[in-house]
Amino acid sequence: MRMKKPNEVQSTSSYHVGYGRPPKASRFRKGRSGNPRGRKPSEENLLSIFKRVAARRVKVNDGDKTGTMSLAEAIILQNYKLAVQKNPNAMGNMLRLAERAGEFKDWSDPKVVGLPIVMPRKMSKDEWIAFYGVNTVKISSQTSGSQED
């Protein structure tokens, strides 16, 4: 005769313990996490450190005005002031920032901006190909459930 372990539950139903079917006594309890200590905090990477520092609020004295702004805003403002005073490094910084922000793009040129989502006027197939330079794909109007031979 087999001896019962102390934490083993005597089964009165036809529940069989096996692969993928753990004993009911050893399952996770309702309302209790399976990982009570939680995930280990990971080390900060360079991008998260930069974002945290750039978002920090600092006091700024602008002439007779005093206010708070993010550190990133303060740096851009200081670069702007120095660029107006013809500091070559600050002017280069401002030009690179404006270029990265897309300030030098010609927004009226569709090749730069991208193609429109909605067509403002109807075009023939030949006009479409001439304008966009791509071939079209013919799509059948029949659905898969109602095909006729």
Phi, psi and omega per residue, in radians:
M1 nan 2.392 -3.079
R2 -1.469 2.423 3.123
M3 -1.503 2.465 3.129
K4 -1.483 2.324 3.084
K5 -1.292 2.736 -3.072
P6 -1.102 -0.632 -3.095
N7 -1.650 0.082 -3.127
E8 -1.444 2.341 -3.136
V9 -1.664 2.343 3.126
Q10 -1.353 2.182 -3.074
S11 -1.582 2.135 3.079
T12 -1.667 -0.332 3.114
S13 -1.640 -2.992 -3.108
S14 -1.658 0.544 3.131
Y15 -1.347 2.183 -3.128
H16 -1.885 2.263 3.099
V17 -1.442 2.381 3.132
G18 -3.097 -2.786 -3.106
Y19 -1.097 2.173 -3.132
G20 1.361 0.045 -3.136
R21 -2.336 1.403 -3.100
P22 -1.254 2.818 3.083
P23 -1.060 2.501 -3.085
K24 -1.058 -0.548 -3.108
A25 -1.232 -0.409 -3.083
S26 -1.785 0.141 3.110
R27 -1.356 2.892 3.072
F28 -1.135 2.434 3.104
R29 -1.370 2.619 3.089
K30 -1.151 2.381 3.102
G31 1.417 0.036 3.132
R32 -2.077 2.333 -3.103
S33 -1.208 2.579 3.049
G34 -1.368 -0.240 3.119
N35 -2.305 1.350 -2.996
P36 -1.133 -0.500 3.136
R37 -1.421 -0.293 3.118
G38 1.420 3.117 3.141
R39 -1.285 2.503 3.107
K40 -1.212 2.392 3.106
P41 -1.191 2.304 -3.126
S42 -1.520 2.842 3.102
E43 -1.246 2.588 3.109
E44 -1.274 2.416 3.043
N45 -1.628 3.080 -3.050
L46 -1.090 -0.686 -3.125
L47 -1.156 -0.746 -3.141
S48 -1.187 -0.616 3.072
I49 -1.129 -0.776 3.140
F50 -1.070 -0.787 -3.141
K51 -1.105 -0.718 3.139
R52 -1.120 -0.765 -3.126
V53 -1.224 -0.721 -3.111
A54 -1.182 -0.466 -3.131
A55 -1.505 -0.139 -3.123
R56 -1.122 2.394 -3.120
R57 -1.477 2.382 3.123
V58 -2.280 2.682 3.051
K59 -1.431 2.408 -3.114
V60 -2.253 2.291 3.035
N61 -1.783 1.993 3.134
D62 -2.012 1.475 -3.096
G63 1.216 -2.019 3.128
D64 -1.616 -0.096 -3.123
K65 -1.709 2.488 3.042
T66 -2.220 2.314 -3.141
G67 -2.727 3.133 3.090
T68 -2.049 2.554 3.068
M69 -2.702 2.946 3.127
S70 -1.211 2.729 -3.136
L71 -1.070 -0.653 3.120
A72 -1.099 -0.745 3.095
E73 -1.099 -0.711 3.140
A74 -1.115 -0.687 3.128
I75 -1.168 -0.742 3.113
I76 -1.121 -0.737 3.120
L77 -1.090 -0.751 3.128
Q78 -1.146 -0.714 3.083
N79 -1.091 -0.694 3.123
Y80 -1.094 -0.796 3.135
K81 -1.084 -0.749 3.132
L82 -1.200 -0.590 3.119
A83 -1.162 -0.641 3.088
V84 -1.146 -0.529 3.102
Q85 -1.484 0.209 3.057
K86 1.177 0.622 3.011
N87 -1.377 2.079 -3.040
P88 -1.112 -0.642 3.122
N89 -1.147 -0.762 3.140
A90 -1.172 -0.656 3.104
M91 -1.112 -0.715 3.088
G92 -1.114 -0.726 3.103
N93 -1.059 -0.788 -3.111
M94 -1.165 -0.685 3.115
L95 -1.151 -0.725 3.096
R96 -1.126 -0.703 3.127
L97 -1.132 -0.756 3.119
A98 -1.132 -0.659 3.119
E99 -1.161 -0.750 3.120
R100 -1.141 -0.500 3.129
A101 -1.447 -0.078 3.099
G102 1.424 0.408 -3.115
E103 -1.293 -0.313 -3.105
F104 -1.720 0.106 3.124
K105 -1.402 2.532 3.051
D106 -1.535 1.738 -3.044
W107 -1.239 -0.159 3.101
S108 -1.550 -0.205 -3.137
D109 -1.550 2.016 -3.102
P110 -1.135 -0.403 3.116
K111 -1.228 -0.537 3.138
V112 -1.449 -0.799 -3.038
V113 -1.327 -0.737 -3.057
G114 2.190 3.048 -3.083
L115 -1.511 2.604 -3.137
P116 -1.198 2.644 3.119
I117 -1.388 -0.703 -3.111
V118 -2.022 2.338 3.134
M119 -1.409 2.241 -3.116
P120 -1.297 -0.411 3.128
R121 -2.469 2.860 3.131
K122 -1.364 2.506 3.111
M123 -2.259 2.601 3.016
S124 -1.344 2.956 -3.137
K125 -1.083 -0.712 -3.136
D126 -1.167 -0.702 3.095
E127 -1.118 -0.714 3.123
W128 -1.033 -0.842 -3.129
I129 -1.146 -0.692 3.123
A130 -1.136 -0.692 -3.089
F131 -1.299 -0.809 -3.048
Y132 -1.661 -0.335 3.108
G133 1.223 0.480 3.122
V134 -2.275 2.718 3.063
N135 -1.504 2.604 3.124
T136 -1.677 2.773 3.104
V137 -1.910 2.274 3.135
K138 -1.391 2.203 3.140
I139 -1.914 2.238 -3.130
S140 -1.279 2.486 3.132
S141 -1.495 -0.106 3.136
Q142 -1.401 2.524 3.034
T143 -1.576 2.820 -3.074
S144 -1.185 -0.382 -3.116
G145 -1.486 -0.311 -3.059
S146 -2.211 0.874 3.106
Q147 -1.440 2.439 3.093
E148 -1.984 2.537 3.136
D149 -1.650 nan nan
